[in-house]
Amino acid sequence: MLVIGLTGGIGSGKSTAAQFFKRLGVPVLDADEIAREVVEPDNPEFQKLEATLGPTILDRQGRIDRAALRRIIFSDPARRKLVEDILHPVIRREMQRRLAALDAPYCILAIPLLIETRQTHMVDRVLVIDSSEASQRQRLAGRAGWTTAEVEGALRAQIGRDERLEYADDVIDNDADLATLERAVERLHRRYQKIAGHFTGSPPAKA
C-alpha cells in the first residue's frame, strides 16, 4: 500500500484537504484526531498531562481544556516539549497500529508535525499543503478563541515554509478557494491511484 504523508503549516488547510481525500474514499489517519482520543480522562496520558501541567489545563467537566493547552503549547517551548514527549510516542504507536490494519491502494497519514518529529520514514511520499503566511494568519484569526499572540506563537512553533517544501514530493498551493483545493486533491488522487497500481514493497527510509 502506498502511504502518503500529508502535512503543512498551521492554518494551511491540511484538515480540509484530508476531508476531500476522505470524500474520495481514501483512508485517512489523522494525528490530531488520535491526539484528542488519547487525552480522554480514562487514558494514562490524561493523568500525565495533569500531573505535568497542573489542574489549570482542565475544564469544568474535568476534561482537557484544549484552549488552555493550546496557550501553553504556543507560548512556552519548554512545556511544549513536555507535552510532545507525553503524547507523540503514543500517537505514533496508534497510527502505526491502524496503518497495519488498512487494506487499500493508498492511504493518507495526516501529521501536522511530520517533518518536525522526523516521521517521514513512515511514508512513501510527502504531500505539503502550502499557503502564504498571510492566508495562514487570516484563517487562524477566524478560529474561535484565538488571540493574536496565539496566532503568532503557533506560526513560530513550526518550521519555516521553505524548509518544509524541501521535503515535499507533492505540493498543493492553497491560497485560493475551496473549489480550487478540491480540484487539486482530485488530481492528486488520480495520480496516487496510478502510482499505487505499480507500487510494491515497504515505505523507504527517509531522513
GROMACS elastic network, one bead per residue, 0.5 to 0.9 nm:
[ bonds ]
;  ai    aj funct       b0    kb
    1   102     6  0.86072   500
    1   103     6  0.74390   500
    1   104     6  0.64043   500
    1   105     6  0.53056   500
    1   106     6  0.51954   500
    1   107     6  0.74456   500
    1   196     6  0.67545   500
    1   199     6  0.71008   500
    1   200     6  0.74278   500
    1   201     6  0.81008   500
    1   202     6  0.80094   500
    1   203     6  0.88022   500
    2   104     6  0.84712   500
    2   105     6  0.63980   500
    2   107     6  0.65154   500
    2   108     6  0.87842   500
    2   123     6  0.79259   500
    2   124     6  0.64532   500
    2   125     6  0.82588   500
    2   192     6  0.79930   500
    2   193     6  0.89498   500
    2   195     6  0.78508   500
    2   196     6  0.55221   500
    2   199     6  0.65698   500
    2   200     6  0.81881   500
    2   201     6  0.89718   500
    2   202     6  0.84718   500
    2   203     6  0.77168   500
    3    99     6  0.89827   500
    3   105     6  0.89688   500
    3   106     6  0.57349   500
    3   107     6  0.52800   500
    3   108     6  0.61229   500
    3   109     6  0.71393   500
    3   122     6  0.77782   500
    3   124     6  0.52979   500
    3   125     6  0.67570   500
    3   126     6  0.89071   500
    3   203     6  0.72656   500
    4   106     6  0.73788   500
    4   107     6  0.61391   500
    4   109     6  0.60455   500
    4   110     6  0.83800   500
    4   122     6  0.89293   500
    4   123     6  0.56255   500
    4   124     6  0.59617   500
    4   125     6  0.50135   500
    4   126     6  0.59352   500
    4   127     6  0.67321   500
    4   192     6  0.87059   500
    5   107     6  0.86704   500
    5   108     6  0.59385   500
    5   110     6  0.60465   500
    5   111     6  0.68550   500
    5   114     6  0.73097   500
    5   119     6  0.89644   500
    5   120     6  0.73191   500
    5   122     6  0.79499   500
    5   123     6  0.55970   500
    5   124     6  0.75085   500
    5   125     6  0.61168   500
    5   127     6  0.58515   500
    5   128     6  0.82726   500
    6    14     6  0.72107   500
    6    17     6  0.87546   500
    6    18     6  0.77939   500
    6   108     6  0.64791   500
    6   109     6  0.58714   500
    6   111     6  0.61542   500
    6   112     6  0.75841   500
    6   114     6  0.79117   500
    6   125     6  0.86552   500
    6   126     6  0.61609   500
    6   128     6  0.60009   500
    6   129     6  0.73868   500
    7    14     6  0.63873   500
    7   109     6  0.85261   500
    7   110     6  0.61271   500
    7   111     6  0.55571   500
    7   113     6  0.69970   500
    7   114     6  0.63114   500
    7   115     6  0.80845   500
    7   126     6  0.74608   500
    7   127     6  0.62586   500
    7   128     6  0.50528   500
    7   129     6  0.62409   500
    7   130     6  0.88078   500
    7   164     6  0.88362   500
    8    11     6  0.82720   500
    8    12     6  0.60930   500
    8    13     6  0.78308   500
    8    14     6  0.62611   500
    8   111     6  0.85088   500
    8   112     6  0.61272   500
    8   113     6  0.80213   500
    8   114     6  0.86563   500
    8   127     6  0.81701   500
    8   128     6  0.51138   500
    8   130     6  0.60362   500
    8   131     6  0.81901   500
    8   161     6  0.82967   500
    8   164     6  0.74625   500
    8   165     6  0.88465   500
    9    12     6  0.53900   500
    9    13     6  0.83610   500
    9    14     6  0.80522   500
    9   112     6  0.71582   500
    9   113     6  0.85814   500
    9   128     6  0.85388   500
    9   129     6  0.76021   500
    9   130     6  0.71648   500
    9   131     6  0.76193   500
    9   133     6  0.88743   500
    9   136     6  0.78656   500
    9   155     6  0.75939   500
    9   158     6  0.69407   500
    9   159     6  0.79718   500
    9   160     6  0.81921   500
    9   161     6  0.72103   500
    9   164     6  0.83411   500
   10    13     6  0.77432   500
   10    14     6  0.79576   500
   10   112     6  0.75083   500
   10   136     6  0.68080   500
   10   140     6  0.79601   500
   10   154     6  0.70808   500
   10   155     6  0.68128   500
   10   158     6  0.79273   500
   11    14     6  0.75138   500
   11    15     6  0.89580   500
   11   131     6  0.80945   500
   11   133     6  0.87616   500
   11   135     6  0.76552   500
   11   137     6  0.72250   500
   11   138     6  0.83105   500
   11   139     6  0.57380   500
   11   140     6  0.57569   500
   11   155     6  0.89233   500
   12    15     6  0.85829   500
   12   129     6  0.61710   500
   12   130     6  0.60277   500
   12   131     6  0.51670   500
   12   132     6  0.79092   500
   12   133     6  0.85545   500
   12   135     6  0.74585   500
   12   136     6  0.56453   500
   12   139     6  0.80436   500
   12   174     6  0.68155   500
   12   175     6  0.83773   500
   13    16     6  0.53069   500
   13    17     6  0.62284   500
   13    18     6  0.86529   500
   13   129     6  0.66563   500
   13   130     6  0.81519   500
   13   131     6  0.79663   500
   13   136     6  0.84872   500
   13   139     6  0.87032   500
   13   174     6  0.69187   500
   13   181     6  0.87873   500
   14    17     6  0.51775   500
   14    18     6  0.61501   500
   14    19     6  0.86880   500
   14   110     6  0.76082   500
   14   111     6  0.89748   500
   14   112     6  0.78355   500
   14   128     6  0.83286   500
   14   129     6  0.59804   500
   14   130     6  0.87994   500
   15    19     6  0.62277   500
   15    20     6  0.87479   500
   15    30     6  0.85995   500
   15   110     6  0.78829   500
   16    19     6  0.50691   500
   16    20     6  0.64006   500
   16    21     6  0.88395   500
   16   178     6  0.84372   500
   16   181     6  0.85446   500
   16   182     6  0.87663   500
   17    20     6  0.51068   500
   17    21     6  0.64432   500
   17    22     6  0.87282   500
   17   129     6  0.78485   500
   17   181     6  0.70324   500
   17   182     6  0.71529   500
   17   185     6  0.67580   500
   18    21     6  0.51171   500
   18    22     6  0.62675   500
   18    23     6  0.87756   500
   18    28     6  0.68538   500
   18    30     6  0.83157   500
   18   108     6  0.76728   500
   18   109     6  0.89459   500
   18   110     6  0.70039   500
   18   185     6  0.87791   500
   19    23     6  0.62654   500
   19    24     6  0.87850   500
   19    28     6  0.83034   500
   20    23     6  0.50885   500
   20    24     6  0.66013   500
   20    26     6  0.89717   500
   20   181     6  0.86408   500
   20   182     6  0.62476   500
   20   185     6  0.67587   500
   20   186     6  0.80686   500
   21    24     6  0.51637   500
   21    25     6  0.67464   500
   21    26     6  0.55272   500
   21    27     6  0.78816   500
   21    28     6  0.74883   500
   21   108     6  0.80085   500
   21   182     6  0.86981   500
   21   185     6  0.67057   500
   21   186     6  0.77604   500
   21   189     6  0.73954   500
   22    25     6  0.51122   500
   22    26     6  0.50010   500
   22    27     6  0.63053   500
   22    28     6  0.63607   500
   22   108     6  0.89799   500
   23    26     6  0.72755   500
   24   186     6  0.79611   500
   24   189     6  0.79792   500
   25    28     6  0.89993   500
   26   104     6  0.78687   500
   26   105     6  0.86596   500
   26   106     6  0.71031   500
   26   107     6  0.58655   500
   26   108     6  0.71981   500
   26   189     6  0.85604   500
   27   102     6  0.78608   500
   27   104     6  0.75358   500
   27   106     6  0.76199   500
   27   107     6  0.50079   500
   27   108     6  0.62444   500
   27   109     6  0.86239   500
   28   107     6  0.59682   500
   28   109     6  0.59358   500
   28   110     6  0.68949   500
   29    33     6  0.81437   500
   29    34     6  0.82231   500
   29    95     6  0.67962   500
   29    98     6  0.76909   500
   29    99     6  0.76382   500
   29   107     6  0.78711   500
   29   108     6  0.62094   500
   29   110     6  0.60255   500
   29   111     6  0.84691   500
   30    33     6  0.53370   500
   30    34     6  0.64402   500
   30    35     6  0.86903   500
   30    95     6  0.81192   500
   30   108     6  0.82009   500
   30   109     6  0.61157   500
   30   111     6  0.64679   500
   30   112     6  0.89826   500
   31    34     6  0.51002   500
   31    35     6  0.60547   500
   31    36     6  0.87488   500
   31    91     6  0.66322   500
   31    92     6  0.80017   500
   31    95     6  0.72583   500
   31   109     6  0.75603   500
   31   110     6  0.60458   500
   31   111     6  0.52750   500
   31   112     6  0.75063   500
   32    36     6  0.63774   500
   32    37     6  0.87864   500
   32    91     6  0.88025   500
   32   110     6  0.80582   500
   32   111     6  0.74237   500
   32   112     6  0.79056   500
   33    36     6  0.52429   500
   33    37     6  0.65215   500
   33    38     6  0.89717   500
   34    37     6  0.50185   500
   34    38     6  0.62922   500
   34    39     6  0.88891   500
   34    91     6  0.62369   500
   34    94     6  0.76380   500
   34    95     6  0.77597   500
   35    38     6  0.52913   500
   35    39     6  0.65421   500
   35    87     6  0.71088   500
   35    88     6  0.83111   500
   35    90     6  0.87081   500
   35    91     6  0.62552   500
   36    39     6  0.56203   500
   36    40     6  0.69497   500
   37    40     6  0.56311   500
   37    43     6  0.85392   500
   38    41     6  0.84933   500
   38    42     6  0.86693   500
   38    43     6  0.60718   500
   38    44     6  0.80917   500
   38    45     6  0.63715   500
   38    46     6  0.73293   500
   38    87     6  0.77636   500
   38    90     6  0.78230   500
   38    91     6  0.75607   500
   39    42     6  0.80505   500
   39    43     6  0.62693   500
   39    44     6  0.79269   500
   39    45     6  0.56759   500
   39    47     6  0.84971   500
   39    49     6  0.82088   500
   39    63     6  0.83608   500
   39    64     6  0.70232   500
   39    87     6  0.83514   500
   40    43     6  0.57322   500
   40    44     6  0.87320   500
   40    45     6  0.80638   500
   40    46     6  0.61678   500
   40    63     6  0.70567   500
   40    64     6  0.75570   500
   41    44     6  0.78611   500
   41    45     6  0.83232   500
   41    46     6  0.54594   500
   41    47     6  0.74159   500
   41    62     6  0.79224   500
   41    63     6  0.62859   500
   41    64     6  0.79464   500
   42    45     6  0.86879   500
   42    46     6  0.72540   500
   42    47     6  0.85013   500
   43    46     6  0.55975   500
   43    47     6  0.72834   500
   44    47     6  0.52648   500
   44    48     6  0.63074   500
   44    49     6  0.87510   500
   45    49     6  0.60975   500
   45    50     6  0.85547   500
   45    86     6  0.66388   500
   45    87     6  0.68455   500
   45    90     6  0.85370   500
   46    49     6  0.52714   500
   46    50     6  0.62697   500
   46    51     6  0.86134   500
   46    63     6  0.84270   500
   46    64     6  0.76019   500
   47    50     6  0.51417   500
   47    51     6  0.60245   500
   47    52     6  0.84620   500
   48    51     6  0.51290   500
   48    52     6  0.59974   500
   48    53     6  0.84574   500
   48    86     6  0.71819   500
   49    52     6  0.50815   500
   49    53     6  0.58137   500
   49    54     6  0.75823   500
   49    57     6  0.83285   500
   49    64     6  0.87381   500
   49    82     6  0.87017   500
   49    83     6  0.69698   500
   49    86     6  0.74024   500
   49    87     6  0.88424   500
   50    53     6  0.53828   500
   50    55     6  0.58603   500
   50    56     6  0.83505   500
   50    57     6  0.69945   500
   50    58     6  0.77680   500
   50    64     6  0.84216   500
   51    54     6  0.56078   500
   51    55     6  0.78917   500
   52    79     6  0.87613   500
   52    82     6  0.78051   500
   52    83     6  0.83447   500
   53    56     6  0.75414   500
   53    57     6  0.69331   500
   53    69     6  0.89003   500
   53    72     6  0.88616   500
   53    79     6  0.78979   500
   53    82     6  0.88824   500
   53    83     6  0.86238   500
   54    57     6  0.64933   500
   54    58     6  0.83672   500
   55    58     6  0.55571   500
   55    59     6  0.87284   500
   55    62     6  0.87583   500
   56    59     6  0.77956   500
   56    65     6  0.83246   500
   56    68     6  0.74871   500
   56    69     6  0.89592   500
   57    63     6  0.82534   500
   57    64     6  0.58309   500
   57    65     6  0.53558   500
   57    66     6  0.76999   500
   57    67     6  0.84612   500
   57    68     6  0.54629   500
   57    69     6  0.58818   500
   57    72     6  0.88681   500
   58    61     6  0.76260   500
   58    62     6  0.53012   500
   58    63     6  0.52265   500
   58    66     6  0.84677   500
   58    68     6  0.79055   500
   58    69     6  0.87623   500
   59    62     6  0.53074   500
   59    63     6  0.55351   500
   59    64     6  0.61490   500
   59    66     6  0.86540   500
   59    68     6  0.86906   500
   60    63     6  0.74492   500
   60    65     6  0.86843   500
   61    64     6  0.87654   500
   62    65     6  0.84500   500
   63    66     6  0.89255   500
   64    67     6  0.88013   500
   64    68     6  0.81995   500
   64    69     6  0.75251   500
   65    68     6  0.53404   500
   65    69     6  0.62214   500
   65    70     6  0.85847   500
   66    70     6  0.59428   500
   66    71     6  0.85918   500
   67    70     6  0.50021   500
   67    71     6  0.62758   500
   67    72     6  0.87956   500
   67   145     6  0.75037   500
   67   146     6  0.83051   500
   68    71     6  0.51799   500
   68    72     6  0.64897   500
   68    73     6  0.87885   500
   69    72     6  0.51802   500
   69    73     6  0.61869   500
   69    74     6  0.86919   500
   70    73     6  0.50724   500
   70    74     6  0.61116   500
   70    75     6  0.83870   500
   70   150     6  0.80362   500
   70   154     6  0.88178   500
   71    74     6  0.54419   500
   71    75     6  0.59471   500
   71    76     6  0.82636   500
   71   150     6  0.65551   500
   71   153     6  0.87410   500
   72    75     6  0.53441   500
   72    76     6  0.57171   500
   72    77     6  0.83821   500
   72    79     6  0.68976   500
   72    80     6  0.68049   500
   73    76     6  0.58912   500
   73    77     6  0.67636   500
   73    78     6  0.86762   500
   73    79     6  0.66249   500
   73    81     6  0.81998   500
   73    83     6  0.76518   500
   73   153     6  0.86297   500
   73   154     6  0.83382   500
   73   157     6  0.84969   500
   74    77     6  0.71039   500
   74    80     6  0.72026   500
   74   149     6  0.87934   500
   74   150     6  0.63085   500
   74   151     6  0.84449   500
   74   152     6  0.84396   500
   74   154     6  0.53651   500
   74   155     6  0.86589   500
   74   156     6  0.81335   500
   74   157     6  0.65134   500
   75    79     6  0.87126   500
   75    80     6  0.82038   500
   75   149     6  0.83673   500
   75   150     6  0.73490   500
   75   153     6  0.60428   500
   75   154     6  0.83537   500
   75   157     6  0.88594   500
   76    79     6  0.55168   500
   76    80     6  0.60714   500
   76    81     6  0.87457   500
   77    81     6  0.62110   500
   77    82     6  0.87835   500
   77   157     6  0.79301   500
   78    81     6  0.52439   500
   78    82     6  0.66394   500
   78    83     6  0.89951   500
   79    83     6  0.63261   500
   79    84     6  0.86108   500
   80    83     6  0.51316   500
   80    84     6  0.61930   500
   80    85     6  0.86341   500
   81    84     6  0.50139   500
   81    85     6  0.60967   500
   81    86     6  0.86743   500
   82    85     6  0.51379   500
   82    86     6  0.64191   500
   82    87     6  0.88096   500
   83    86     6  0.52080   500
   83    87     6  0.61723   500
   83    88     6  0.81855   500
   84    87     6  0.52131   500
   84    88     6  0.53163   500
   84    89     6  0.82322   500
   85    88     6  0.59669   500
   85    89     6  0.70021   500
   86    89     6  0.69281   500
   86    90     6  0.76789   500
   87    90     6  0.57235   500
   87    91     6  0.61418   500
   87    92     6  0.86253   500
   88    91     6  0.50843   500
   88    92     6  0.59792   500
   88    93     6  0.85917   500
   88   117     6  0.84925   500
   89    92     6  0.51430   500
   89    93     6  0.62289   500
   89    94     6  0.86799   500
   90    93     6  0.50829   500
   90    94     6  0.61259   500
   90    95     6  0.84991   500
   91    94     6  0.52089   500
   91    95     6  0.60767   500
   91    96     6  0.85907   500
   92    95     6  0.51330   500
   92    96     6  0.61761   500
   92    97     6  0.86142   500
   92   119     6  0.86948   500
   93    96     6  0.51426   500
   93    97     6  0.61663   500
   93    98     6  0.87230   500
   94    98     6  0.62230   500
   94    99     6  0.84609   500
   95    98     6  0.52041   500
   95    99     6  0.59834   500
   95   100     6  0.86195   500
   95   109     6  0.81682   500
   96   100     6  0.61894   500
   96   101     6  0.88178   500
   96   122     6  0.84327   500
   97   100     6  0.53349   500
   97   101     6  0.67121   500
   98   101     6  0.52117   500
   98   102     6  0.66801   500
   99   102     6  0.54176   500
   99   103     6  0.87603   500
   99   107     6  0.84195   500
   99   109     6  0.85712   500
  100   103     6  0.83540   500
  102   107     6  0.82204   500
  103   106     6  0.83278   500
  103   107     6  0.89239   500
  104   107     6  0.68334   500
  105   192     6  0.86244   500
  105   193     6  0.68254   500
  105   196     6  0.55715   500
  105   197     6  0.71503   500
  105   199     6  0.87816   500
  106   192     6  0.72165   500
  106   193     6  0.71714   500
  106   196     6  0.61814   500
  108   123     6  0.89952   500
  109   122     6  0.89066   500
  109   123     6  0.78983   500
  110   114     6  0.81814   500
  111   114     6  0.50359   500
  111   115     6  0.86690   500
  111   119     6  0.87326   500
  112   115     6  0.81951   500
  112   116     6  0.86777   500
  113   116     6  0.50505   500
  113   117     6  0.57616   500
  113   118     6  0.81901   500
  113   119     6  0.82481   500
  113   158     6  0.76842   500
  113   159     6  0.89077   500
  114   117     6  0.56701   500
  114   118     6  0.62371   500
  114   119     6  0.52600   500
  114   120     6  0.61701   500
  114   126     6  0.88213   500
  115   118     6  0.50375   500
  115   119     6  0.62538   500
  115   120     6  0.62654   500
  115   159     6  0.83946   500
  115   164     6  0.71974   500
  115   167     6  0.77211   500
  116   119     6  0.79181   500
  116   158     6  0.74138   500
  116   159     6  0.69457   500
  116   164     6  0.89352   500
  117   120     6  0.84142   500
  118   121     6  0.74103   500
  118   206     6  0.86962   500
  118   207     6  0.71102   500
  119   122     6  0.57211   500
  119   123     6  0.78325   500
  119   206     6  0.83711   500
  119   207     6  0.84933   500
  120   123     6  0.56041   500
  120   124     6  0.80002   500
  120   125     6  0.82648   500
  120   126     6  0.73993   500
  120   167     6  0.87668   500
  120   205     6  0.77675   500
  120   206     6  0.57354   500
  120   207     6  0.68382   500
  121   124     6  0.76950   500
  121   203     6  0.70553   500
  121   204     6  0.64828   500
  121   207     6  0.67807   500
  122   203     6  0.64016   500
  122   204     6  0.78863   500
  122   205     6  0.75451   500
  122   206     6  0.81292   500
  123   126     6  0.70514   500
  123   203     6  0.56121   500
  123   204     6  0.73493   500
  123   205     6  0.83396   500
  123   206     6  0.83046   500
  124   202     6  0.82703   500
  124   204     6  0.61871   500
  124   205     6  0.85168   500
  124   206     6  0.86060   500
  125   168     6  0.76473   500
  125   169     6  0.57725   500
  125   170     6  0.75521   500
  125   203     6  0.87577   500
  126   167     6  0.68139   500
  126   168     6  0.50810   500
  126   169     6  0.52007   500
  126   170     6  0.63579   500
  126   171     6  0.84715   500
  127   167     6  0.87450   500
  127   168     6  0.57861   500
  127   169     6  0.60996   500
  127   171     6  0.56547   500
  127   172     6  0.76020   500
  128   164     6  0.75855   500
  128   165     6  0.68628   500
  128   167     6  0.83542   500
  128   168     6  0.58358   500
  128   169     6  0.79409   500
  128   170     6  0.63461   500
  128   172     6  0.64060   500
  128   173     6  0.85479   500
  129   170     6  0.87033   500
  129   171     6  0.59579   500
  129   173     6  0.62589   500
  129   174     6  0.65023   500
  130   161     6  0.76742   500
  130   164     6  0.89634   500
  130   165     6  0.79863   500
  130   171     6  0.66428   500
  130   172     6  0.59142   500
  130   174     6  0.57918   500
  130   175     6  0.79028   500
  131   134     6  0.81548   500
  131   135     6  0.63108   500
  131   136     6  0.65980   500
  131   161     6  0.83713   500
  131   172     6  0.85442   500
  131   173     6  0.60430   500
  131   174     6  0.52191   500
  131   175     6  0.55045   500
  132   135     6  0.52917   500
  132   136     6  0.63075   500
  132   137     6  0.87010   500
  132   161     6  0.83283   500
  132   173     6  0.88650   500
  132   174     6  0.82746   500
  132   175     6  0.67879   500
  133   137     6  0.59832   500
  133   138     6  0.84410   500
  133   155     6  0.82626   500
  133   161     6  0.86169   500
  134   137     6  0.52131   500
  134   138     6  0.62243   500
  134   139     6  0.87389   500
  135   138     6  0.50842   500
  135   139     6  0.62200   500
  135   140     6  0.85853   500
  135   174     6  0.86419   500
  135   175     6  0.64952   500
  136   139     6  0.52573   500
  136   140     6  0.60889   500
  136   141     6  0.84620   500
  136   151     6  0.89086   500
  136   155     6  0.84068   500
  137   140     6  0.51462   500
  137   141     6  0.59012   500
  137   142     6  0.85103   500
  137   148     6  0.88832   500
  137   151     6  0.67162   500
  137   152     6  0.80295   500
  137   155     6  0.84040   500
  138   141     6  0.52131   500
  138   142     6  0.63676   500
  139   142     6  0.51837   500
  139   143     6  0.68029   500
  140   143     6  0.53216   500
  140   144     6  0.87033   500
  140   146     6  0.70487   500
  140   147     6  0.89641   500
  140   148     6  0.89231   500
  140   151     6  0.61993   500
  141   144     6  0.79014   500
  141   145     6  0.87232   500
  141   146     6  0.62371   500
  141   147     6  0.71949   500
  141   148     6  0.70798   500
  141   151     6  0.68743   500
  142   145     6  0.87745   500
  142   146     6  0.77668   500
  143   146     6  0.59133   500
  144   147     6  0.89299   500
  146   149     6  0.82112   500
  146   150     6  0.61180   500
  146   151     6  0.66846   500
  147   150     6  0.51475   500
  147   151     6  0.62990   500
  147   152     6  0.87842   500
  148   151     6  0.50753   500
  148   152     6  0.63116   500
  148   153     6  0.85403   500
  149   152     6  0.52295   500
  149   153     6  0.60148   500
  149   154     6  0.85202   500
  150   154     6  0.59668   500
  150   155     6  0.85775   500
  151   154     6  0.51869   500
  151   155     6  0.63971   500
  151   156     6  0.88042   500
  152   155     6  0.51653   500
  152   156     6  0.62737   500
  152   157     6  0.86818   500
  153   156     6  0.51228   500
  153   157     6  0.61378   500
  154   157     6  0.51835   500
  154   158     6  0.70871   500
  155   158     6  0.60104   500
  155   159     6  0.83947   500
  155   160     6  0.85718   500
  156   159     6  0.75089   500
  156   160     6  0.82370   500
  158   161     6  0.88472   500
  159   162     6  0.84935   500
  159   163     6  0.66640   500
  159   164     6  0.66524   500
  160   163     6  0.54031   500
  160   164     6  0.62979   500
  160   165     6  0.87854   500
  161   164     6  0.52060   500
  161   165     6  0.62910   500
  161   166     6  0.88826   500
  162   165     6  0.51899   500
  162   166     6  0.65173   500
  163   166     6  0.52617   500
  163   167     6  0.72970   500
  164   167     6  0.56763   500
  164   168     6  0.69903   500
  165   168     6  0.50581   500
  165   169     6  0.85297   500
  165   170     6  0.89607   500
  165   171     6  0.77724   500
  166   169     6  0.85716   500
  168   171     6  0.64336   500
  170   188     6  0.85042   500
  172   181     6  0.75388   500
  172   184     6  0.66512   500
  172   185     6  0.78876   500
  173   176     6  0.78187   500
  173   181     6  0.78294   500
  173   184     6  0.85388   500
  174   177     6  0.75273   500
  174   178     6  0.83456   500
  174   180     6  0.78995   500
  174   181     6  0.61430   500
  175   181     6  0.86975   500
  176   179     6  0.83126   500
  176   180     6  0.62959   500
  176   181     6  0.72856   500
  177   180     6  0.54333   500
  177   181     6  0.65452   500
  177   182     6  0.88712   500
  178   181     6  0.50103   500
  178   182     6  0.61028   500
  178   183     6  0.86330   500
  179   182     6  0.50706   500
  179   183     6  0.62488   500
  179   184     6  0.86599   500
  180   183     6  0.52196   500
  180   184     6  0.62815   500
  180   185     6  0.87387   500
  181   184     6  0.50928   500
  181   185     6  0.62649   500
  181   186     6  0.86910   500
  182   185     6  0.50825   500
  182   186     6  0.62236   500
  182   187     6  0.87244   500
  183   186     6  0.50003   500
  183   187     6  0.62534   500
  183   188     6  0.87153   500
  184   187     6  0.51576   500
  184   188     6  0.63412   500
  184   189     6  0.85613   500
  185   188     6  0.51594   500
  185   189     6  0.59958   500
  185   190     6  0.87461   500
  186   190     6  0.64163   500
  186   191     6  0.87106   500
  187   190     6  0.53854   500
  187   191     6  0.64198   500
  187   192     6  0.87613   500
  188   192     6  0.59475   500
  188   193     6  0.84263   500
  189   192     6  0.51214   500
  189   193     6  0.61383   500
  189   194     6  0.87090   500
  190   193     6  0.51368   500
  190   194     6  0.64429   500
  190   195     6  0.88019   500
  191   194     6  0.52024   500
  191   195     6  0.62847   500
  191   196     6  0.85728   500
  192   196     6  0.58609   500
  192   197     6  0.84286   500
  193   196     6  0.50633   500
  193   197     6  0.62131   500
  194   197     6  0.51506   500
  194   198     6  0.69493   500
  194   199     6  0.88301   500
  195   198     6  0.54574   500
  195   199     6  0.60852   500
  196   200     6  0.81141   500
  197   200     6  0.86587   500
  201   204     6  0.85459   500
  203   206     6  0.88018   500
